[in-house]
Amino acid sequence: MIALRYLLLAVCFTASLSLSACSAEPATRACNPVSFDGAPYTVCKLDATGSDIRLFLNDPECAPYGQFSRLSEQLESEAKTLAFAMNGGMYHGDQRAVGLYVEEGHQVAPLVRSAGPGNFGMLPIGVFWLDSSAAGIAETSAYDTRFPLT
């Protein structure tokens, strides 16, 4: 049970890293430092119904952003301000997403349902999800049941 708790914390932390939020006005400070078992983390809390929370992988020309500054510049060109951005950290060498990645309703990378090589293939695998009213993390089979992919 303790190992699963640590794994879920790691999944929660990793999943939360892929979040980005933007707004017309800078957000109030929604991020705070916390510590768990001596390890420092930053936890950001936003209202999923009142915040513009999105994932960003590629720019309008379909090239990976690769740098937060490139994303920020793109949003500024659209009269938006990046409130915060974090790296999901699970990418292939060419910056394609590893595991399920859906942006604006378009599936870019498939759901990983089975064990595989490396730490990403260790079961149980979790999925971070976001819809118009909430955000959450679910074990892969639970996610697959709740949000079946077509």
QUIFEN-V501501 format. One record per residue. N is the residue number from 1. PHI is phi in whole degrees, -180 to 180 (none if undefined). PSI is psi in whole degrees, -180 to 180 (* if undefined). D_FIRST is the distance of its C-alpha to the first C-alpha in Angstrom with 2 decimals. Layout:
BEGIN
((N:PHI:PSI:D_FIRST) (N:PHI:PSI:D_FIRST))
END
This chain:
BEGIN
((1:none:-40:0.00) (2:-64:-42:3.81) (3:-61:-42:5.45) (4:-63:-40:5.11) (5:-60:-46:6.21) (6:-64:-40:8.77) (7:-63:-44:9.76) (8:-64:-38:10.42) (9:-62:-43:12.31) (10:-64:-41:14.16) (11:-65:-44:15.01) (12:-60:-45:16.16) (13:-65:-47:18.18) (14:-63:-45:19.65) (15:-63:-40:20.51) (16:-67:-21:22.14) (17:-69:-22:24.26) (18:-85:2:26.28) (19:-76:144:27.63) (20:-136:147:31.24) (21:-132:142:33.25) (22:-139:157:36.99) (23:-155:165:39.56) (24:-70:-31:43.30) (25:-120:147:42.84) (26:-58:139:40.42) (27:-77:155:37.34) (28:-69:162:36.73) (29:-63:110:34.03) (30:-107:0:30.76) (31:-112:139:28.69) (32:-141:146:27.49) (33:-75:141:25.85) (34:-138:168:22.51) (35:-134:140:20.37) (36:-135:123:16.66) (37:50:39:15.97) (38:82:-2:19.59) (39:-98:129:19.54) (40:-80:141:22.12) (41:-137:161:21.75) (42:-115:127:24.27) (43:-112:127:23.32) (44:-113:131:26.03) (45:-119:128:26.45) (46:-137:150:29.09) (47:-77:114:30.21) (48:-63:-23:29.70) (49:-88:-20:32.77) (50:-116:7:35.06) (51:-121:150:34.21) (52:-91:89:35.18) (53:-104:124:31.85) (54:-142:163:32.28) (55:-102:142:31.23) (56:-131:127:33.93) (57:-121:-51:34.16) (58:-120:151:37.88) (59:-79:178:41.08) (60:-58:-22:43.89) (61:-93:10:45.26) (62:71:19:41.92) (63:-95:141:41.30) (64:-58:138:37.87) (65:-59:-49:38.05) (66:73:-32:36.44) (67:-136:140:37.16) (68:-61:-34:36.47) (69:-63:-36:40.15) (70:-66:-41:41.23) (71:-64:-47:39.12) (72:-59:-44:40.48) (73:-62:-41:44.03) (74:-63:-46:43.68) (75:-65:-39:42.49) (76:-61:-35:45.31) (77:-67:-17:47.77) (78:-103:14:46.58) (79:62:37:47.08) (80:-121:156:43.34) (81:-118:129:41.41) (82:-76:118:38.02) (83:-81:-46:35.94) (84:-161:158:33.01) (85:-146:146:31.63) (86:-141:151:28.63) (87:-87:128:27.99) (88:-69:-28:25.30) (89:78:0:25.53) (90:-116:92:25.05) (91:-138:151:28.59) (92:-73:171:30.73) (93:-58:-29:33.55) (94:-92:13:35.93) (95:72:18:33.61) (96:-75:146:32.77) (97:-67:142:29.36) (98:-98:125:26.57) (99:85:179:24.81) (100:-55:129:25.82) (101:-142:118:28.32) (102:-125:124:30.47) (103:-126:124:33.08) (104:51:43:35.49) (105:82:-2:34.71) (106:-106:120:35.39) (107:-77:119:32.75) (108:-96:-38:33.21) (109:-134:146:30.37) (110:-78:160:28.59) (111:-70:132:25.07) (112:-92:115:23.06) (113:-104:-9:21.59) (114:-133:166:20.79) (115:-66:154:19.44) (116:-158:-172:21.99) (117:-72:155:22.98) (118:78:174:21.68) (119:-67:-25:18.60) (120:-70:-25:19.53) (121:-90:8:19.25) (122:-82:128:15.63) (123:-87:149:13.79) (124:-77:149:12.47) (125:-103:141:15.33) (126:-110:156:15.92) (127:-124:125:19.38) (128:-84:132:20.90) (129:-133:155:23.68) (130:-146:128:26.58) (131:-127:-166:29.32) (132:-70:-14:32.28) (133:-127:-8:30.48) (134:-161:169:26.83) (135:-133:153:24.22) (136:-166:177:20.61) (137:-130:134:17.76) (138:-136:148:16.73) (139:-62:149:15.00) (140:-53:-49:18.12) (141:-67:-35:18.90) (142:-67:-41:18.58) (143:-62:-46:20.83) (144:-59:-36:23.14) (145:-73:-43:23.60) (146:-73:-39:24.22) (147:-127:71:26.40) (148:-61:134:27.97) (149:-88:143:29.83) (150:-94:*:33.40))
END
